[in-house]
Amino acid sequence: NGPQPSATDRDDESTRRVTGFSEDEYEYVGELGRFPFPSGNGNGHTVKGETVFGECRELLVLCDCYEPATRAPLKTNARARAARIFEHPDVACEEPWFGIEQEYTLLDSTTGWPIGWPVGGFPAPQGPYYCGVGKMYGREIAEAHFRACHYAGLDVGGLNAEVRLDSW
């Protein structure tokens, strides 16, 4: 979508993803979106001389990672595997949809314990908070995450509380 920056070479050791050795990856831009936490500086951002997303200076860049020598997708590159499946003529003619469910647990930044839990303990048995029935913790954070995804241009189909009172 829009202008595509060229592929980049990255060293995992310098990004602190691995230590003790250098394992290069080659990255291709999969999607460009507005960065959901803009600084408000204005003026637009340019990629290859073209303005991207009007007044948005910061970009969210989602990349696909490939082996540098062969340009084959890394084993962890599920997006490349999904694209091969969805682009197959027998599948593409069906107009498939692809969904990913993102779940997360919110932790208290001062205690490291799940929010809403007694520190060092466990919450009451499920029932009063099961999947959003009654008191849940972190709804405002989950809703802000939902809005940030929409701002960035990521398609999100919904938001729901999970079984635990701290999980979305």
Secondary structure, DSSP 8 states (H G I E B T S, - for coil): -------EEEETTTTTSS-SS--EEEEEEEEEEE-SS-----S-EEETTEEESTT---EEEEEEEE-TTT--B-TT-HHHHHHHHHHSHHHHTT----------B-B-TTT-SBTTS-TTS----SSSSGGGSS--S-HHHHHHHHHHHHHHT---------SSTTB-
